[in-house]
Amino acid sequence: MYRYIFARTGFQKEIAEDLAQETFVKFLEYRDQFNSEKGSIKTWLFTIAHNLVIDTYRAKKFTVNIKEAFLDNKIDPDQEINDKALLINVIKTNLCKLPEKDQELLTLRYINEMELVEIAGILKLEYANLKVAVNRALHKLSKLINNNDKHN
């Protein structure tokens, strides 16, 4: 939950902590309204978190520069870089170049390791449409990474 909110708020720790806490407070406050026939508790929690992030953007005119947030976490050039760390840096750098919706899809699917059916419930999308959207987002990310490799 925290990782999802942290990524969606541009890696701003304090805001992510507050929203994660508020997610669970809302869950407890409205727990009697939970309907297991509509989805799992996990899906419901992520829906609450998703809505809180959106509300935060709207209410506070909160803007996040995902690109700066990612680039602030660059690997120190003097540090010994293993293949995994380099790959993560390349993915993070290019993920921020995608449209916000694609960033959210890939964050939920691969950072939070959620199933497509759960994501569909959170974002209120049809499963088939979501599957196509995730594949398109992956293709865009792959294309960005490959284009960068050609230029380097």
N, C-alpha and C positions, 0 to 999 in steps of 0.2 A: 504494500500500500504506500509506504513512505517513498520507495524508489520511484513509483509512478508519479506521485505528486512532486517529488524533487525534480524529476526530469521535466515535467510539464510547467514548472514555475521557473525554469531557467537555472536550476541548481542553486536556488536561494534557500539555504538551510532553515532560517528562521520562519519564513513563510511556509515552507513545506512541513515543518514541525507543527505549526499552528493548524494548518489545514488537515493534517493527519489526525491530530487530536480532535478537531471539530468533526471529522468524519465519524469517529467512534462515539462522540457525544450524540450526534444525530442518530446514529444507529441505535444507541440505547434509548434515546428519547422516543423513537418511532418503532421500536422492536415489535410491538403488538400489531403493527400493520404489515409485517413481513409475511409474504405468501410464498411458500416453497414450491407451489405449482407454477409460479412465474419465473423461477430461477433459484440459483443457490445463494447462500449468504455472501459468498465471495463476490458474485456478480452484483448483488445489491450494494455491498460496501464500495465496490469500484464505481458504481453508478453514482452513489452519494459523493465520492471523491471527485469524480468527473464534473458533476454539477457544481460543487464548491469551487473548483478551479475556475470554471466558467464564470460563476458569480463574482469571484474575486477580480477577474479581469474586468468585468463590467462595472462593478461598484467602485473600484478604486482607480479605474482607468489605468490599470496595472499593465505595463508592457514588459515583455521579456525579450532580450536579445539573445536568442539561443546560440547564435554564432559566437558571440563574445563569451558566453558561459562555457561553451565547449573549448574555445581557444585559450581561455584562462587556465585550463587544466592540461596544457601541453606537457609533454614529457621533457624533462631536463635533458639537453643534448649531452651533458657530461655523464649522465646516468647510463649504466649498461642497459641496453634495450633488448628485450627478448622479442621473439616473433609475435607472441600474443599481445604484448603491450603495444607494439607497433600497429598491429591489425586493429586493435581497439581504438587507437588514436585516429587511424585513417577512417574508420567507420564513424566515429564521433564527429570528426571534422566535416565529413560529407553528409551525415544525417541532418545537420543543421541547415544545409542548403536546400532541403526538401520543403515542400509546402507543409504548413502546420498540421494539417489533417494526416498527411503521410507520416510525419514524425510521431504523432499520437498512435497511429496504427502499429507502427514498428516498435514503439516503446512498450505498448501493451502486450504485443505478441512475443517479442524476443527478449526484452529486458525483464518484464514481469512474467514471462512464460505462461501467458494465459491461452486457453483454448479459444478457437474462433467463435464457438457458440457463446462463450462468456463475453467476448468482446462485442458480438452482435447484440447481446442483451444490454450491455452498458451503453453502447452508442446508438441503440435502437435502429439497427440496420438489418436488412435481410441477410441471412447466412451466405447465400450465393453471391450477393453484391459485395459483401465484406471480403469474401475469399478472393474475388477479382481485385478489389481495392488493395489488399495486402500484397498480392502478387505484383501488381503494377508499382506499388511503392518500393518493393524489393528490386524490381527491374530498374526503376529510376535511380535508386541508390547504387546498384551495380554499375549502371552506365556512368554515373558521376565518378565512381572510384576508378573505373577503367579509363575514362577520359583524363583523369588526373595522372594516372600511371603513364599514359602516352606523352603527356607534357613534361614529365620529370625525367 
